[in-house]
Amino acid sequence: MSGRIYIGLDQGTTGVTALAFDEQWQAVGRGYREIGQHYPQLGWVEHDAEEILASAQYAVKAALAAAGAQPGQVRALGLDHEGESVVVWERSSGRPVYPAIVWQDRRTAAMAEELEEKHGALFRERTGLTPDAYFSATKLKWILDRVDPDRSRAKSGQLLAGNMDAWLMWNMTGGEEHRTDASTASRTMLYNIRTGTWDRDLLELLDIPERLLPEIGDSAGRWSTIRPEGFAGLSCPVCAAMADQQAAMVGQICLEPGSVKTTYGTGCFMLMNTGNEPIYSRSGLVTTVGWQLKGQRTCALDGGIYIAGAAIQWLRDGLKVIRSAAQTEELALSVADNGGVYFVPAFTGLAAPHWDSYAWGMMIGITGGTTDAHVARAALEATAYQVKDVLDAMERDSGVAITAMRCDGGSAVNRFLMQFQADLLGLPVDVPKVRDTTAQGAAYMAAVGVDDYASLKDFEGFWQLERRYEPRMGQDQRQLLMERWHRAVDRCRGWEK
């Protein structure tokens, strides 16, 4: 094909996706490669950062091949990444000094609990976050305590660290860029959400030298050019970088305060645009930066759920009760209800709004009549129940009555889940034609960064609805289901303690 191409590169928890868009913003090519998750101990989750880099290159090459395009046609690349996962590497060799620690990892739960007890109010005031092993800071401290206990290598500049955007960009540009954006920095527990800088008091508290960390800037801009010999043959600039859920907000055109999107992936993440001022949650949500352009931050309330699609993967790979994720839709629709089975997928604790690092997964209500269909249905319903809890908290914190929700991600293709979600929320659920909205949002942001578009509002006309799910469940049934779900959640909490 001829003409310019924009690349959106989505580095996710289980794989890397690249989408190639033409000048009319039609997705003309897609590439994907899975990445491994490693579980060296109970509660530990790691990635091979070099595998992520190789998978990103593969995905971009595959997307260009599918589009029939050449690397020289790429106008700009925008990337998004899995958020809180962190890696430390040597400046001289470019090699990681320890595997990347994934956002799901719980090894620092005790450290985070101590921070909450002693300094919780300080962290909430400065960062908008409640101390938790989910965020990057305690992971980074844990790595440094083992590879650089006296911090001499970090202080001298021999080591560099960052979330996966910093790692990818550093490699793409041959070490010219060590940067991150405000949306990613706001996921670290080290970023002052008021000043827009690394918070030196918190860095000192955790013994993390600032020199180790990337420069914080906008989510889009004209940055260094990718080196052709270093990344998929590209020679275009990297023009956008942001956390994946914030990129999905852009892809879903949630540009006005009060607009909401939910992404159904490995985990499940609901974000509400709250405008230029952060809203501090009283209901267990996270205050975060959506994106930053020309120094102006757009903020969001975030409700993160650790386990959604990962529960379906477990049914497939762990229990082996299904052959594919798609099979869950057929199984769920084959039974009239869940048969009294409730599944709380707290494989790595519970996130918003509970924040319980010690909760364990549990399935309750099993009888002699329980079938694989009831189990599959309970696993899908679990995601919808968790989303309902987050939405209720979001309405309480924002004072805004949500009227509809835009949904994307792999599980948005599941008709049972989307209908049950609409029923449980009592709201319409809108699914767009392009479900890879994280990569789409990264590409939109790159087009703004390269100055081909003046504003994100220029993309409003490109969002297209594929299907709207209208609620059909009565309030009494909705309330009964949620009451039973909450009883199940209560039973799984604090188990490890």
N, C-alpha and C positions, 0 to 999 in steps of 0.2 A: 504494500500500500504506500501511498505518498502522503505528504503533509506532516505536520508536527504531532508528536506524541507526548503525553504527560503520564508519568508513572507514579502510581500510589503503591507503596511497599508497606505491607502490614506484617510486622513480626509479632506473632502470637505465641501463646503458651505451648501449643501442640504443633504448630507449623507456621510457615512463612508463605504469605500470599502476595503476589504482585499483579496489579491490574494495569493494563495499558488503555488509555483513553485517547480518542481522536479529538479534533478541534471542535466537533459538535457534542462532545462529552458522551459519546457512545463507548461502552466497554468493548474494545475490539480484540483484546487478548488477555488471557489469564494464565498465571503460572503458580504452582504450589509445590511445596515439599514439606513433609513432616519433620519434626525435630524430636529428639528423645528426651524423656524425663527420667531422671535417675533418683533412686530412693535409697541412699546408703544406710540410713537408719530410720527408725520409726519417727514420722513427723518431719523428716528432712526431704527436701525436693531441690534438685540441682539440674542445671543445663551445662552443656559443653559450649562455651561462647564461640569457639572456632567453628563448630558445627553450625551454629546459627548464622555466622557470616557466610559460610559456604552455601547454606540453604537459601539465603537471601540472593546470592548471585545466581543460583540455579533458577529461582522463581522469576527473576527479572529476565533472564535469557529465554525462559520458556514462554513468558508473556509476550515478548517481542517476536518470537518465532510464531506463536499462535496468531499474532496480528499481521504477520508478513512484513514486519518493519525492521529497520536496521538501527543499531545503537546511535548512529549519528542523527537520527530523526527525533531523538528524545530531547524535548525542550527543557524539562526540569523534572526532578525527582523529589517527592515528598515521602517521608517515612513516619510511621507510627510504631509503637512498641508496647510490650506487655506490662508496662507501668512500673511496678515497684521492684522488680528483679534487678540485682546489682552485680557488677563484676569489677575486679581489680586486676590491672595488668602492668607489665614493665614497659616503661617508655622506650628503652633501648631496643628490646627484642620484639615488643608488641605481643608477647605471649601472656596469657592470663596466669596469675600466680596461684589461683584457686578456682574451682568451678564456679560458674555464676549461681548465686543463691536465688531461687525463684520466689515470687510473691507469696506462694502458698506455704512456704517453709515455716515451721513452727519452732525451730531449735532455740530461738531467742525469746520464747514466751516468758520465761522467768525473768529475764533482763527487762523486758517491756513492762511486766507487772511491777517490778521494783520502781521503774521510772514513773509509772502511773501513781504509785503510792506516795512517792516523794516529790514529784515535779509535774503531775498530771495537769494541773491548772496552768502552769507556765507553758507547756507544750500546746495546750488548746488555745491559749491567748495568742501565742506567736505564730503557730502553724495552722490552726484550725483542725488539728488532728488529735485523736486520743492515742497515747502511746500503745503500740501494738506491734507484734512481730511481723505483721503484714507489710509494714512500711520499710523503706530501705535502710534507715539509720542504724538500727540494731544489727542488721545483716552485715553492713559495712564494718561496724565496730568489731563484730565477731571475727570477720576475716582478718582485719588488721591485728587483732590481739594474737593471732596465730602466725601470720607471715611477717609482721613488722611490729613486734611488741613494744619496742622503744620509740617507734614512729620515726626513726632516723631516715628510712628510705622514702617515706611519705613526705616528710618535711623538706628533704633535699630535692624533691622532684623526680626521683627515680621511679616512683609508682604513680599511676593514674587510676582513677576510679570513676564510675558513673553507672547510670542505668543503661539499658540496652541501646538507646538512641545515641548516647555518647560513644559507646563501643563501636557501633556500626559506622557512625560518621567519621570517627578517628581513622578507621581502616579505609573507608571509601576515599578519603582525601589524603591518604598517605601521611597521616599524622599532622596535617595542617590545622584541623579543627578539633578542639576539645571543648565542646559546647553542649548545652542542653537548653530547653525552653522552660518557661514558667510553669506550664502545665505539668511537666515531668518533675521539676524541682518541688512542686507542691505535694508530691507523693512521697517525699523522702523523710519527712519529719525533721528536716533541717532548714527549711525555707520559711522566712518570715513573710507571711501573706500580706502584711501591711506595707513593708518596705520594698518587697520584691528582690531581696538579697538573701544570701546565706546568713543565717543568724549566728553570730559569733559566740554568744553565750551558750547556745545549744551545742555548737561544735566543740567548745571547751568542755562542756559537761560530759560529752561522749568521747572526748579525746580523738577527734577527727580533724586533722590539719586541713585548713581551707585550700592549701596549694594542691592537694590531691584531687580536688573537685573541679568539674567543668565550669566554664563561664556560663552564666544564665542570661538568656536574651529572649527575643521575640520567638513566636512559633513559626514565623515565615520571614524570609529575607534572602538577599543575594549573598550566598556564602561561597566557600571554596568549591572549585570544580573537582568533580570525581576524576581520579586518575584512570585512564583507559586500561592500563596494565594491571590495575588493582581491583577493579570491580566491574565485571560483566561487559567490558569493552566500552562502557559509557564515558563520555567526556562532557556531560552537562553539569550544571551546578546542583548541589543539594540545596533546595529552597524551602524546605519545611521539615520540622520534626516536632512530634508531640506524643503524649500518651494515647494509647489506643482508644480508650473510651471517650476521651475528649475529641479525637478525630472522628469517631462515630457521631458525636453531636453535630459536627460540621457536615458530615455526609448526610445526616438526616435533616439538615437545615433547621436545627433548633437554635436559631439566632436571636430570638426574642425572649425576654424574661418570662418565665412561666412555662416555656415549652419543655417537653420531657421526651427522652428516648430511653429504651432499654435494649441492651445487646445480650443475646443468648449465645454464649460460647462455652468454653471450659467452665468458667464461672458465669455469673449474670450480673450486669451492672446497669443501674438506673441513674441517670443524671438529669437534673433540672437546671436550666439556665436561670441565674439569679441576677444578671446584669453586672454592673461595675463594682458593686459592693458585696463583700462576703457576708453570708448569713451563717452565724454560729449555731450549730445544731444543739437542741436540748433533748433530742430523741434518738441519739446513737448514730447519726449520719456523719459524713465527712464533708468538711468545707474545703473546696479545692478551686484551682484555677482551670477554667475551660480552655482559654488560649490567651495569648498576648500578641497584639499587633501595634506597632509604632509606640510601644511603651504603655499601651492601654490594656488593662487586664479585664477579661470577661470571666466572672466567677460562676460557680455551680455548687449545688448540693449533690452529694454522691452517696448512693446506697449500694455497696458491693456485697455480692453473695459469692462465697468461695467455690461452691460446687453446684454446677447445673449440668451442662453437657458431660462433665467428667463422671457424673453418676451413671449416665447412659453408657459411657465407655466401660465403666466397671461392670455393668450388667453383661456387656459383650465380652470383655477380655478377662474379667475376674470370675464372675459366676458362670459365664458362657450360657446364659439363658436366652440370648438373642444372637443373631448372626450379623446384624447391622443396626445402626441407629434408626434407620427408616422403618424397621420392623416394629418399633415401639408404637407407632401411630396405629397400625393395623391391630396390634394386640390391645391397646387401650380402648379402641372403638368396638372391640368384640365383646366387652362386658358392660353391664349397665352402670356399674359404679366400681369403687375401689375395693369392695368386699370387706370394708373395715380396716384395710391395711394403710398405715401411714409410715412413710420413709423419711427420716431426717438425715440427710447426707452430710453430716458434720465430720467428713473425713479428716479435715485439718482445722477443726474448731468451727465456731460460728462467727461470722462477720456481722455487718450491720443488720438490724439495730441492736444485736445482743452482745457482741464482742466478748465471746467466751472461748478462750484458747484451749480450755480443758473439756469442752463438749466432745463427745464421740458419736460417730454415726450409729443409727439405730433404726430397725424396722419393727413395728409393733402392730398387733392385730392379726397375726398369722393364725389360721385355723387349718383344720384338715381339708377345708374346701378352697384354700388359697391356691391359685394357679399362677403360671408365668405371666398371664395377662394382667392379673391384679398387681403383681410386683412391678411390671412395666408401667402400668397406669399410675401406681403410687410414686414411682420415680419421676414421671413427668409432672404429676400434680405437685410434688415437693418444690419444684422450681416456681410454679405459679403461687403457691402459698408464701414463699419467701418474698417474691416480688410484691405481693399484696401487703405484707408487713412493712416493706420499705416505702411503698407509696403512701400508706397511712402516716408514717413518720414524716415523710416529705411534706404532706399537706399540713401537718401540725406545725412544722418548723417554718414553712414559708408563708402560711396563711392564705395560700392560693389553692382554690378548688381545681384540681386537674380534670380536664374535660375529655382528653383523649391521650393515647400513648402510641408513639411510633416505635416499632419493634424491628430488630434486624439480627443478624448472626445466623449460625448454622441451624439452630433449632426453630427459627422462624418459619421454616418450611413445614413444620409439623402441625397439621390442621387441628389435631386434638388439642395440643398444648395451647395454640393461639386462641381457640374457641373457649377452652377452659379458663385461660387467662382473662379474656374479656368477661366471662361469666363471673369470675371471682372478684374482679375489680368493679364490675358494674359500669364499665366504660368501653367505648369503642377501641379496638386495637387495630392499628394501621400498619400493614406490611408493604414496603416499597418493592419496586421491580428489581432494583439492585440491592442485594442483601449484604454484599461486601462493603458496607458503608464506612468501615474504618479506613480501608485502602482508598475509597472514593474521597473521603474527607481529607486524607493526606494529599491526594492529588489536587483537590480544590485549593488547599492551602499553598501548595507549591506554585500553582498558577498565579496566586496573589503575590507570593514571594518573588517571582520572576517579573512582576509588574505587567503581566498580560491582562490582569483584572484589577480593578481599583478596590473592590470590596467583596467580602463573602456574600453580600446580598445579591451580587450579580448571578449567583448560582441558584437562586430561589426557583426559577422556572424549570430547572432540570430535575427536580424531585418528582417522581412518578409513583402513584399508588398502584399496587397490584391487587390487593384485597383488603377490605375492611371487615373485621369480625365484630358483630354487634352482640351485646350481652343478652342472654336468654334465661338466666337463672334468677329465681326470686330471692328476696332479701333474707327470708327465714332459712332457706337452704344454704345460702352463702355464709350466714352467721354460724350455723351448725358446723359446717365444714371447718371454718376457721377456729372455732372453739376446740374441736377435736385435734386439729393441727397444733394448737398451742399447748394442749395437754401432752402431746408427744414430745414437743420441744422441751418442755419442763423436765421430762424424764431423762433426757440425754445430757442435760447440762451439769457441769462440774464433776463428770464421771471420773476423770483422771485423779482429781484431788481426793 
